[in-house]
Amino acid sequence: MSGTNPQQTKPDMSLEKEEKQSGDHQGLSTGAKVVKTIFLVSIWICLGLFLEITGPTQKDLKLRANLNYEDVSRAVSGRSIGFFIGAAIGGFLVDKLDPYCDLMLAVCLDLGGTATIIAPYAQSIGLMWFLFVMQGTFEGIINIAGQKLVLEIWQEKASSPMFLLHFGFGVGSFIVPQIANPFLAIPKPTPAAELSNITTLDPISTTAAPVTEYLRESRIEWAYLIVALITMGVSIVFYYYQFCGKWSRNTGVHKSKKESDDDTAILKIIDPATCADGKRLFGIQVLGLLFFFFFIATGGERVYGKFIRSFAIDKYNLDGDEASLLNSVFWISYAIGRFSGFVAARWISIRMILIIESTGALVSAILLNIFADDSSTGLWVLTQPMAFFIAPCFPSGVGWADFHIHLSGLGITFLLLGGALGGVCFMWIIGYFYEQYGPLYFLYIIQAYGIMLCVLAFILHFSTWGKGHRFKDEMKKEEVVEVNNIQLNFYKKSDQEKEQ
C-alpha cells in the first residue's frame, strides 16, 4: 500500500505544478519581467494623465458648463462611483478570465481614452458625471488586472514593484498640468475702479456681479485629446502581449477546466478564509480594516489633488500659471514619494513604511493648518511633504495586505471598493463646504483626513502584531512538499528493488 499511494500522488503533484506555471508568469526571464513591469508602469502614467486632468482644468469645466464648485465636485465624484463599479466587476473578471488580463488592460485604456475625448464637450452635469463614471469604471478594472499581474510576476518580491507601478500615476499627474496649461482660459485683469462699469444683474441675489473677460478663451478639448491619444497608444503594447507575445497568457485557458471551475466557485471566491489560508476571522479582520484605510487614504488624496489649484487661486489670488505650477509641483513630490516607497520597500518592512507615511501625513496636515491658512509661501512649502507622505499610502496598503493574506482578484476588489466609496464621500463633502463656507474648509478637511489616516495605520499595525506573514507559512508548506517528494522517491525506489 505504501508503494501504491506515492505512485498515484506524484503525477498529480507534477500536473499541479505544471498548471501553476502555465497560469502565471513563472516562465518569464528576469529581463522579460522587468520589461513587462515597465509597460505596466506606463499604464499608471496614463491613468495619472486622463484621471487627474480634471484638477488643472476644474475652473474651465466650471466655466464651460456654467456650474459651481459643488456641481463640478459631484460630477468629478462620478469617477469614484465608476471606480466602485469597475472594482466590483473587475474582481470577477480577473478571477474568471485570468489569462485575458492583458486584453482587459488594452480595451479599458481605449475606452477610458474615448471618454476623456468627450468629457470637455459636456454641457450638463449629468453627461459630465456619466463620462467620469465611465473613466472610473475602466480605472477600477485596470487597477485589479494590473496589480494582479505584478503580484503574479514578482510573487514575494512584489512590494517594490508595486510602489514602482503606482509611481507611474504620480508621473502622469505632474505632467498633465503642463499639458493642460497652454489651453486654459486666462481671465483679463480688471482694475477695481472699473468693476462698477462691467457688471451684470444676478437674478437670484439682485446684486451686481462683475463680468469676467478673458485674454485667452478655454481650449481644454485639445489637452484632453492629447492625453487620450497617449493612452490609446499604450494599449497597443498589451494587445501584442495578449495575442502575439512569446509568453501569451491565453495559451493555457482551456487547460484543466474542471479544476479551474472548482477553484473559482463563487462561495470559495468570496470567503475571507480563502485569502487568509483558512483563517476566516483573521481574513475578515484584515479586509475590514483595510476597507476603511482605503476609504480614508483615497478620499483625502482626491481632495488634495483636485482642489489644490482652485484653493491657491481663490484663497491667495495666484494667477493661473503659478497655480498650475503649484499643482505640478504637488504631483512631482507625489511621484518622488512613491518612488521613495519603491526604494524603501527593499530594506524597510511594509508595516513600518505604513506607520512612517501616515504619521508624516498627519504632521504635514497640522503644519498646513497652522502656517498655510494665511500664507501662500506656507502652502507652497508644506504642500511638498504632504504630497510626499500621502503618495505611497495606496500601494503601501496593497503591499501590507499581500504581506498578511493572499490577494485574489476579489481581494483587491474589496480594497478598491473602500477607496471608491471614500472618493465619492470626500468629493461631495469638499464640494459642499468649499462652495458654502469658503476655501479654508479645504485645509480643515485635510486635517481630518490626516488624523483618521494615522489612527487607522496604527490600528492596522497593532491588530496584526506577532501574526507573521503569509510567505513564511508558504515556505513551510514548500518544505513539507519537498520532504514528501523525497519520501515518495524513497518508496518508489524501494518498490523497484523489491520487484527486482
PEKA-V597910 format. One record per residue. PHI is phi in whole degrees, -180 to 180 (* if undefined). PSI is psi as a letter, one per 40 degrees, with the letter a starting at -180 (NA if undefined). BURIAL is 1 if it has 16 or more other C-alpha atoms within 10 Angstrom, else 0. Layout:
PHI:PSI:BURIAL
PHI:PSI:BURIAL
This chain:
*:d:0
-64:d:0
-81:d:1
-78:d:0
-60:d:0
-61:d:1
-66:d:0
-79:d:0
-82:d:0
-61:d:0
-59:d:0
-63:d:0
-68:d:0
-66:d:0
-63:d:0
-62:d:0
-65:d:0
-63:d:0
-66:d:0
-62:d:0
-71:d:0
-74:d:1
-90:e:1
-127:a:1
-108:f:1
-67:e:0
-82:e:0
-77:i:0
-74:i:0
-60:d:0
-61:d:0
-66:d:0
-64:d:1
-63:d:0
-62:d:0
-67:d:1
-63:d:1
-62:d:0
-68:d:1
-65:d:1
-61:d:1
-64:d:1
-64:d:1
-69:d:1
-63:d:1
-65:d:1
-60:d:1
-61:d:1
-68:d:1
-84:e:1
-90:d:1
-98:e:1
-67:e:1
-70:e:1
-67:c:1
-67:d:1
-101:e:1
-58:d:1
-64:d:1
-70:d:1
-61:d:1
-61:d:1
-68:d:0
-67:d:1
-98:e:1
56:f:0
-114:i:1
-105:i:0
-63:d:1
-64:d:1
-63:d:1
-64:d:1
-62:d:1
-69:d:1
-67:d:1
-66:d:1
-65:e:1
-58:d:1
-58:d:1
-70:d:1
-65:d:1
-64:d:1
-60:d:1
-61:d:1
-65:d:1
-62:d:1
-66:d:1
-65:d:1
-86:d:1
-65:d:1
-61:d:1
-66:d:1
-62:d:1
-67:d:1
-72:d:1
-82:d:1
-120:f:0
-52:d:1
-66:e:1
-107:f:1
-61:d:1
-62:d:1
-66:d:1
-58:d:1
-62:d:1
-64:d:1
-64:d:1
-67:d:1
-63:d:1
-65:d:1
-70:d:1
-63:d:1
-64:d:1
-64:d:1
-62:d:1
-66:d:1
-61:d:1
-78:d:1
-51:d:1
-69:e:1
-89:e:0
-68:h:1
-108:e:0
-133:i:0
-64:d:1
-65:d:0
-68:d:0
-60:d:1
-61:d:1
-61:d:1
-65:d:1
-72:d:1
-62:d:1
-61:d:1
-57:d:1
-65:d:1
-62:d:1
-69:d:1
-61:d:1
-62:d:1
-66:d:1
-61:d:1
-59:d:1
-71:d:1
-65:d:1
-67:d:1
-67:d:1
-63:d:1
-63:d:1
-64:d:1
-63:d:1
-68:d:0
-65:d:1
-105:e:1
53:b:0
-69:e:0
-99:f:0
-81:e:1
-59:d:1
-65:d:1
-59:d:1
-66:d:1
-64:d:1
-63:d:1
-58:d:1
-76:e:1
-58:d:1
-59:d:1
-62:d:1
-64:d:1
-61:d:1
-62:d:1
-70:d:1
-84:e:1
-77:d:1
-65:d:1
-61:d:1
-75:d:1
-68:d:1
-79:d:1
-56:d:1
-65:e:1
-109:e:1
-81:i:1
-68:i:1
-117:h:1
-68:i:0
-82:h:0
-60:h:0
-116:h:0
-58:i:0
-59:d:0
-69:d:0
-94:e:0
-59:d:0
-70:d:0
-91:e:0
-117:g:0
-133:i:0
-137:i:0
-92:h:0
-85:h:0
-67:e:0
-88:d:0
-89:e:0
55:f:0
-117:i:0
-77:h:0
-127:h:0
-68:i:0
-89:h:0
-87:h:0
-103:i:0
-124:h:0
-74:d:0
-140:h:0
-74:i:0
-69:h:1
-133:f:1
-67:e:1
-60:d:1
-71:d:1
-63:d:1
-64:d:1
-66:d:1
-59:d:1
-61:d:1
-65:d:1
-66:d:1
-61:d:1
-61:d:1
-67:d:1
-64:d:0
-66:d:1
-61:d:1
-59:d:0
-59:d:1
-83:d:1
-63:d:1
-64:d:0
-59:d:1
-71:d:1
-109:d:1
-123:e:0
-66:i:0
-61:d:0
-110:f:1
-54:h:1
-83:e:1
-88:e:1
-70:d:0
-107:f:0
-67:d:0
-94:e:0
-77:h:0
51:f:0
-61:d:0
-63:d:0
-64:d:0
-64:d:0
-63:d:0
-65:d:0
-68:d:0
-105:f:0
-58:i:0
-57:d:0
-63:d:0
-70:d:0
-65:d:1
-88:e:1
-78:h:1
-59:d:1
-64:d:1
-63:d:1
-76:d:1
-108:f:1
56:f:0
88:e:0
-91:g:0
-63:d:0
-62:d:0
-65:d:1
-63:d:1
-63:d:1
-61:d:0
-65:d:1
-66:d:1
-65:d:0
-64:d:1
-67:d:1
-58:d:1
-71:d:1
-63:d:1
-69:d:1
-57:d:1
-73:d:1
-61:d:1
-71:d:1
-61:d:1
-66:d:1
-63:d:1
-64:d:1
-60:d:1
-67:d:1
-65:d:1
-84:d:1
-110:e:1
-62:d:1
-69:d:1
-64:d:1
-61:d:1
-63:d:1
-74:d:1
-74:d:0
-89:d:0
-114:e:1
57:f:0
-69:i:1
-75:i:0
-60:d:1
-65:d:1
-68:d:0
-66:d:1
-66:d:1
-65:d:1
-61:d:1
-60:d:1
-66:d:1
-64:d:1
-57:d:1
-73:d:1
-64:d:1
-63:d:1
-62:d:1
-65:d:1
-62:d:1
-61:d:1
-71:d:1
-67:d:1
-63:d:1
-62:d:1
-60:d:1
-71:d:1
-64:d:1
-64:e:1
-77:d:0
-126:d:0
-112:h:0
-59:i:0
-61:d:1
-65:d:1
-73:d:0
-60:d:1
-63:d:1
-67:d:1
-62:d:0
-71:d:1
-70:d:1
-65:d:1
-62:d:1
-65:d:1
-64:d:1
-62:d:1
-64:d:1
-65:d:1
-62:d:1
-65:d:1
-61:d:1
-71:d:1
-82:d:0
-107:e:0
-105:e:1
-74:e:1
-139:f:0
-141:h:0
-68:d:1
-64:d:0
-60:d:1
-64:d:1
-59:d:1
-71:d:0
-83:e:1
-62:d:1
-68:d:1
-65:d:1
-62:d:1
-63:d:1
-60:d:1
-84:d:1
-80:d:1
-59:d:1
-83:e:1
-61:d:1
-64:d:1
-65:d:1
-64:d:1
-62:d:1
-64:d:1
-63:d:1
-63:d:1
-62:d:1
-67:d:1
-68:d:1
-104:d:1
-137:i:1
-83:h:1
-90:h:1
-81:i:1
-58:d:1
-74:d:1
-63:d:1
-64:d:1
-56:d:1
-61:d:1
-66:d:1
-68:d:1
-63:d:1
-61:d:1
-63:d:1
-64:d:1
-64:d:1
-64:d:1
-62:d:1
-62:d:1
-64:d:1
-65:d:1
-68:d:1
-67:d:1
-66:d:1
-65:d:1
-61:d:1
-67:d:1
-69:d:1
-65:d:1
-74:d:0
-86:d:0
-121:e:0
109:i:0
-63:d:1
-61:d:1
-67:e:1
-58:d:1
-69:d:1
-66:d:1
-69:d:1
-64:d:1
-63:d:1
-62:d:0
-60:d:1
-61:d:1
-64:d:1
-65:d:1
-62:d:1
-66:d:1
-60:d:0
-66:d:1
-62:d:1
-70:d:1
-63:d:0
-58:d:1
-62:d:0
-81:d:0
-71:d:0
-114:e:0
-61:h:0
79:e:0
-83:e:0
76:a:0
-141:i:0
-68:d:1
-68:d:1
-64:d:0
-65:d:0
-68:d:0
-65:d:0
-63:d:0
-63:d:0
-64:d:0
-64:d:0
-63:d:0
-62:d:0
-62:d:0
-62:d:0
-62:d:0
-64:d:1
-62:d:0
-65:d:0
-61:d:1
-63:d:1
-63:d:0
-64:d:1
-63:d:1
-65:d:0
-64:d:0
-63:d:0
-64:d:0
-65:d:0
-66:d:0
-64:d:0
-72:NA:0
